Amino acid sequence: MSQAEQLASGKGHRDENFPVASVLIAGRHRPVVMAFYRVARMADDVADHPTVPAETKLAELIAIERSLTGAAVTVPAAVALRDVLAERGITQKHALDLLTAFKRDVTQNRYADWADLMDYCRFSAAPVGRFMLDVHDEAKATWPASDALCAALQVINHLQDCGKDYRQIDRVYIPADALEAAQVSVSALGESTASPALIGVIRDLARRTERLLDDAASLAGQVSDLRLALEIGVIHRLARSNITRLLTRDPLSQRVHPTSGEALADALRGAGDAFAARQGSRQIRRRAA
């Protein structure tokens, strides 16, 4: 077992805020998706470890990267991902971009503005969606809508966990200029209840994130694979519901993650919406033909 694997948090794919390799994903794609997830989870655990020194974290992330590229074989999970990517003819770039984000997590714990945060999402979020699209042989024309969806999911996670991230690892994804404009100190994230000013900042960012979801609304209709389209519909609906909670609740003192019942209801509704939208698009295309 590599040192990176020894730093595991114990979190698995069923513990994530959004579906990972759900039953909607075809079985033939599950091995490569899970191999990608295992490396991402390992790297995330390294970057977020509360007591390991930054130099050690960076060394472990570089070891993962070297095992992924073939320069070393010290991290078995990364070697396994390298092999399965090669078998499927899928680029390593998405995984390497993700590792860039985790290295940034080690060295950067504040973000100046929305553009700075979106640049982070370009490495921390977009590669996941692009990887899934490549797994399903989807066209690169789907990337912009996917990037918007993945960035939205990332910011939702940041807002939901803003208090925990600050208290446990002194990391703040809420842009500094938004806090400064509202005259809110970063230390307010450590309180048990958010002040009205901080709630205002969080809700402004939630509304901005909602616009990313608007930009991503066409994605399910763009992809060719029906099962992937349904998965996208589920994720999009879950994200919408999470935004609603962020717009109406205090993430420092109230639950802003869905209950299992809420998540199931959103999943069914999202899959139904995606299926209906695709059927409608097909009927329109038939009439046009």
N, C-alpha and C positions, 0 to 999 in steps of 0.2 A: 504493500500500500504506500502510495506517495504521500509526502507531507501535506500536499494540497488536499488529498482525500481525508486526511486525519483532521482537517479543520472543518469538516462537514457539520452543518447545523442540524441535520436530521430532517430537514424539510424536503418533501417529495413533490412530485408533479400534481398530486391531488390536493396539495396545500396552497397552490398558487391562486391568485385572485381571479384569473381567467383560465379557461380550459386549455389543457396541454394534452395533445394526443387523445382526444375524447373518442367515444365510440363512433362518432361521425367520420373520423379519419379512417380511410381504408386500411385494412390490416397490412397490406404490402408496403405501406409507407411508415408504419409504426416503428420498425427498428431504427431507421435513420432519424426520425423525429426524436425518439427517446435518446439516441446517442448524442444528438445535438443538445437536448435538454440536460443530460447528465453533465456535460462539460460546462454549459452555461450555469447550472446550479452550483457546481463546484467552484467556478471562478467567482460567482457572486458571494458564496460563503467566505472565500478567502478575502475578498475586498471589504466585506462588511464585518469581519471578525473584530470584536470590540477590544481585544487585548494584544493581538499580534502586531509587532512594529511594522511601520510602513515599508521599510527596506525588505523585510521578510516577505510581506505580501507581494511586492513587486517581483521578487525573485521567484516566488511560486507561480505567479501569473506568466512570467516569461518561460518557466519550465513547461507550463501547459501549452503555451504557444509553440515552443520548440518541438514538443511531442506531436503537436498537430501538423506542423510543417514537415516533419521527418528529420529534423536536425538532432533529435534525441528520442529516447523511448522510455523516459522516466515516469510518465503519467499514463497509466494504462487506458483510462477513459478517453484521453485525447488521441492516443494511438488507435483505439477502436473507432473513434469518429473519423479519423483520417482514412481508415480502411473502408468504412462504409460509404463515405463521400466519394472515394475513388471508384468503388464498385458501381455507384449510381451515376457517376459522371457529373457530380455537383461540385461547384467551386468551394474552396476553403474560405473565400473572402468574407462571407457573412459571419462565420465563426471568428475570424481574425478581427473583423470590425467590432464585434461584440467584446472581444478581449481588450481592444483599445478603450472601450467605455469603462471596463472594470479597472483598468490601470488608471484611468482618469479619476475614478472614485477614490483611489488611494491617495492621489496627489491634489485633488480639488474638492473642497467641501462647501463652496459657495458659488452662486451663479449671479452674474451681474444683471441680466435682463432676460426678456423672453427669447431674444435671438440666441443668447448664450445657452439657454436651456434647450432650445430646438436643435442647436448644434450638437449638444450632448445626446439628444434623442436620435440624431442621425446615426450615431454609433451604438447607442444602448437599446434602441427599439426597432428602428427600420430594418436592420439586418434579420431580425426574427421573421418578420412578415415576408421579406424577400426570399429568405430560405424556404419558407413554406410554399411560396409560389413556385420556386424552382423545383421543389420536390414533386409538385403536381404538374410540372411542365407548362406552366402558365406564361403568357406573354409578358414581356417587360413593360408593356403599356399599362399593366395593372399596378405597377410600383407606386406611382404618386398617391393613389387612393389608399393603398396599403400603408405607405409611409405615414399618412395622416392618421389612419386608425391606430397604428402602433404608437405614434407619438402621443395620441390621446390616452391610450391605455397607460403609458408610462407616467404621464402627468397626473392621471387619476390616482395611481398608486402613490405618487409623491404626496399628493394632497391628503389622501386617506391616512398616510403614515407620517405626516409632517412632525407631529409631536414625538413619536417614537424615534424617528431618525435623528432628531436633534438631541434628545436625551441620551440615547444609547451610543451614537457614533459621531455626534457633533456635525452632522451633515444636513445642510439646508438647501433644498432644491427650489424653494420659493424665491423668485428673483429679488435681488437686493433692492432694485429701484422701486419695486412694488411696495416693499416694506417701508422704504424711506418716504415714499409719497404719502403713505398713510400714517407716517410718524409712529411706526411700530418697531420696537426693538426685537432683534433676533431672539433674545431671552424670553420673549412672550410665548415662544413655542414650548417652553419648559413648564408653563403653568398648567394647572389641572383643568382650567376652563379658558377658552379663547375670549379675548376682549372683543367688543363690537367692532373695533377697527381691524383686528386680525381676521375676524369672520368676514368683514367686507373684502379684504384682500383675497382670501380663499375663494369667496364667491365670484369675484371678478375673474380670477384665474379659471374657475370652473366654467364660467360662461365662455371664456376664450377657448377652452378645451372643447366645449360643445360645438364650436364652429369647426374644429378639426373633425369631429364626428360627422358634421354636415358634409365636409369635403370627402369623407370616406363612405358616404351613404350608397354610392354607386358600385362599390367593390364587389358585393355578392353577385350583382348582375353582370359584371365584367368577366368573372372567371368561368372557365369551361366546365370544371369538375363540379358536379352537383353536390357531392358530399362536402367538398371544401366550401362551397357557397353557403350551405346550411350552417357549417361551423362559423363562418364569418357573420352570418345573420345572428347566431347566438351571441357571439362576442360583442357585436355592435349593440344589441339590445341590453346586454349586461352593462355595457359602458354607459348607455343612456340612463339606466336606472341608478348607477353609481353617481352620475352627475346630479341627478335629482336629489339624492341624499346629501351630497356636498353643498347643494344650494339651500338646503332646509335644516341642516344639522351642524353641530359643532364637532369637528373631528378630534378635538382634545378631550371632550367629555361625553360624547355620544357615539353610538355605533354607526359607522358609515360604510361598513362592509355588509353585503347581503347575507341574510340567513339562508340556510339550505333550501327552505321552502321558496323564498323569494328568488333564489338563483334558478331553481327548477322551473318556476313559472316564467321567468324571463327567457330561459333557454327554449322552452316550448314555443313561446310567442315569437322569439327571434327566428327560430327555424321555420315556423309557419309563415312569417312575413317574407323571409327569403325565398321560400318555395313559391308562394303566391306571386311575388314580383317576377320571378323567372318564368312562371307560366304565362303571366300577362305579357311579358316581353316576347315570348315565343309566338303567342297569338298575333301580336302586332306585326312581327316579321312575316308570318304566314300570309296575313292579309296584304301586306306590301308586295309580297312575291306574286 
